[in-house]
Amino acid sequence: MRIEEFVPKARTSIDNLGFLFGAGTSFESGYPLVAGLTKDVISALQSDERASLDEVLGAFGKSYDDATGNPNIEEISDMVIEHHTNGQLERFRVLKERIRELVRDAILDVESPDISNQVNFFERIKNRAFDRATDVWVFTTNYDLLFEDACAEVGLKMVNGFIGATTRCFSEREFSLVSGTVTGTRFSQEGGLTVRIVKLHGSVSWFRKNERIFEAAPSAINEAEARCMVLPRRTKVLETLSSPYDRLFRLSSSVLGGKCKHLISSGFSFGDSHINETLVIPKIDSGAISFFNFCQDEPTTLSASRTRPNVWHFCKDKTVNGGRETEASYDTWKFGEFIKLF
């Protein structure tokens, strides 16, 4: 299978393409999926922190299974935050921040991650730009820096909303700017591929200082400064209504259906209701985008939109388009195989 089979215009141009990438695109590089992340975080809790967690889970009629890692970290975060909001007890606020800290540590503890898949992906995309001025959008919930490092390796211009040198400050205006040269009164846009990366849940390289958002190498961030990352959750509405996430979601909504007509998803579970209900489902149902999801199993959270003709799911054992299922065998749910489409 090649990309041209479902996006015919890709034979000559990849403008208007966007990608939605989740944890599955980082797994082969050495990062954990949700189940592994859950076990890493819970096993690192101190005895008093684990007691607080058990109290939270008990209030919801739940208990944690160490063997299976259930409830997972997304569900746990939801319950901890809701429990703290309802009771306002300090130990549950501390538990919430401790979970955020341990999620950060789980990402940073991966030494020398393998970026070969990401490099291969961008090399293939770069070749399809044919040295013409081309924008490709990458929307991701991943906290890691695999895509940023791969862009540097391939020599691509990357825009992620930050400006500066060693310490950079956030300005969403950067996403709308283009590079080029001016001769007299004539502007000529710079040729080649520009990758515009929107990190919807923040990054291990982001931190908050005096109500402003900055970016630096993770090792250069002072631990006293607030790492700017949204906790893994099923429902992230409250956090994503605050800056800079509110601006990133508004930007993404304006891009999808505008500069991005085709959204291609890989490694994304669609477990986050806010992303589904704010970005993906409205754009699908309005016909603003064509949506192509490469997944192991069809996500039940998008079932209401599965009958739309502009929706394709390429699963391990079937294809779904317009609600019609066709038996097939695909391994493109693996990121290493997905990139071969290009």
N, C-alpha and C positions, 0 to 999 in steps of 0.2 A: 504494500500500500504506500502511496505517495500523497503528499498534501494536495496535489492538483486534483485528486479524485473527489475531494469534497470542497475545496476552494479553488475553482478553475482559474481565477485571475492570478493565482500564485505562480503561474507559468511565467508571467512577465513582471509581476510586482508583488511585494509583500507589505506595501503600505496598507493601512487599515487593519492590520493583524494585531491582535492582542492575546496575551497568554495569562492564564490564571494558574499559578503554581502553589502547591501545598507541600506538606511535610514529605510526601512520597517522592518528591524530586530531590530530596536531600538524603534519603535513606541509604542509597548506594554509595554515598560519599562518607558515610560513617555516623550520621546523626540518627537519633532514635525516632521511631514513630510514636504515636500517642501512648500506646501500651507500655513501651519501653521507657518513655519519659515519665510516665506515672510511677513506675516501679523505682526509677532512679530518685525521684523527688521524695516519695513516701519513705523509702529506706534510709534517707539522709536526715529525717526528722529526729530531733532529740526526744527523749521519753516524755517530757512535759508537753512538747509540741504535738506529739502523737496522741497524748491524752486529750488535748484540746480538739484535735481532729476527730477523735472517736466521739467526743461529746457532740460536735456538730453533726456528724453522720447519724448519731442516735436520735437527734432531734427531728431528722427526716425519715426515721425508720430504716436507716441503712447501716451497713457495716462494711469495712474494707476487707477484701480478699487479697492477701499478699501473693497468692499463687497466680491468680488471673489478672491482678491489677485493676480490679473493678470495685467501686466506680472509678472511671478514668479521671485524669487530671482536669479535664474540662468540666465534668460534672462536679468534682470536688470543689473546684474554684467557685462555681456558681453557688454551691451550698454554703461555703465559708463566707463569701461576700454577703449573701442574703442573711445569714445568721448574725453576722456582725452589724449589718444595717438595722436589723430588727432589735438587737439587744444593746448595741453600742458598748460592749465590754472590750477593754483594752487587749486582753489576751487573744481575742479573735482578730483584731486589727493586726496584731503582731504576727499571728499565724498567716494571715493573707500576705503580708509583706515577705515573710519567710518563704512561702511557696514561690513567690515571684523571684526571690533571690536564688532559690534552688533550681528553678527553671533556667535562669541565666547561667548558673554554674554548669548545668548539664550540657548546655550549648558550648560554653567556653572550654569545657574539659575535653572536647574532641580535638585531639592533637593532629596536626597535618592532615586535614580532611582532603579527600580525593576530589579534585575539581575537574577531572577529565571529561565527565559527562557534560558539565556545563560549558567547558571550553569547546567541545565537539559541537554542541548545540549552537553556540554563537558563531563558530566558524562556518557552519552550514547556512545560518541565517545571513551572515555577512556576504557569503557568495551569492545569495539570492537578491541582494541589494544592487548588484551590478554597478557598484561605485556611484550610483545615483543617490541624491539626497533622499533618505528613507528613514522613517520613524517606526519603531516597533515598541509597543507598550508591554511591560511585564508587571502584573499585579500579583503580589505574593503576601502570604501571612507568615512566611518563614522569618525567624529572627537572625539566622546565620548570614554570612557574607559570601556565600559561594558564587552567586551571580555577579556581585561586584568584583570579586577576585578574577573571575573568568573573563569579564569584560576587559580588565586590565591586561590579562594574559594574551587575549586576542588583539588588543590594540584598538578597541572600540571606544567611541565617546559614550559616556554614561551620564545620564541626568537623574538625580534622585531627590531633588528639592533642597539641596544644601549648597552653600557658597562659602568659599574661604580656602585656606591652605591646610595646615596641620590640624587646626580645630575649625570646624565649619558650622555655620548657623543656618537654620531652616528658613526657607522662603519658597512657598509654593509657586511664586512667579517664575522660578527657574524652569518649571515644566513647560511654560508657554514660549520660552525664548528659543531662537534658532541662531546658529553660528554662520558667519559668512564674511564676505569682504565688501567694502564700499569703494566704488570707483566713480568719482564725481558724485552724481546723485543716484547712481545705480547700485542696488544691492544684489549680490550674487550669493545664494545659499551654498554653504559648504557641502560637498558631495560626500557620499558614503553613508553608513548606517549609524544612527543614534538610537541607543537603547534607553528608554525612559522607564525607570523602575519605581513603582509605587508600593511601599512596604506598609500595608494596611494596619499591621499590629506593632509596628516599631521594629527595633533592631538592637542587638547587643552593642552596637556602636553608637547608639543614641543616648543622650542624657539630658536631664532638665536642670537648668540653673537660673535662678531669679526669673522664673516664669517663661524663660525662653528655651528653645530646643537646640541642642548642638550635636555634632557628630565628631567622633575622634576614634583612633584605633582603640579597640576594647581594653588593651593593656594600659592605655594612657588615661583612662577614666578613673577619677578619684572615687573610691568606694563610698565616700560621704555624699556624693552627688547621686541624684535619683536616676537610675537606669530607666530609660523611656521604652517600656515594653508593656503591651496589654497582656494580662494573664490569659493562658489558654482557657477558654470558656465556651459553653454552648450559646450563652446569651451575653454579648459584650456591649449592650446598648449604652449603659452609663459611661463606661470608659471611652467608647468611640464617639461620644458626643462632646468630648473635651479636646482641646488643642494638643497636638496637631492632627489628631485622627479625624475630627470633624471636617477639616479642610481637605484631607486626603480622600475622604469618602465623597465630598462634593466634587472634587476634581475627577475622581473615578467615574462618578455618575455622568458628568458632562462629557467625558472622553468616550465612554461606552455608547455606541449608537451614533457618535459624531466622528471623531478621528479613528475610532476603532469599530469596524463593522462586523468583524469576525472574532469571536472569543473562543480560544482553544485552551482546554483545561487538562492538566496532568498532575497526578499526585494529590488531588484535592478531594476531601471527603464530604464537603458541603454539610458539615455538622454545625456550622456557625449560622444561626438563624438571622443575625443582623446582616451578614453579607448576602445571604440568600434573598431576604426580603427587601433589602435596600438597593442592591446592585444587580444581582443575576436575574431573578424572576421577573421584575418589572420590565427589564430590557428584552427578555425573551418574549413575554406575553404581548408587548407592544409591537413586536416585529422589528425592533430597532437593531438587533444583532442576530447573526447566525451563531449557534452555540454548538461546539464540538467537545465532548467530554470523553477522555480516555481513562478508563477506570477498571478496577478488578470486578466490582459489582455495581450495578445501577443504584444510584443514591435514592433512597425512598423520600428524602426531603424535597426532591424536585419532581415527584410523581405527578403533581397537578399540572405540570407543564410538558409532560412527556408526549402528549398527543400533538403538540405543535409541529408543523412541518419544518420549522427552522431549528429543531433540536435533534441532535444525534448523540447517542451514547454508544461507545465502542467498548464493550465489556469483554471479559475473558472468554465468555461462551456465547455471546450474541451481539447483534447490532440492533439498536432501537432508533427508529426514525419515524416521526409522525405517529407514534404509538404502535407502529408495526414492528414486531420482533422477527429477526432472521437469525437462525442458528449459524454461528461462526466461531472460530477459535482465534483469539488475539492475545499477544503478549505485550501489546503496546501500553498496557497499564504500568509496565516497568519503565522508568524514565530512560534507561539505557537503550531500550527498544523504541520508545516514543521518538527520540531524536532522529532516528533513521528515516522517519517520514519526510525529513527535509533534505 
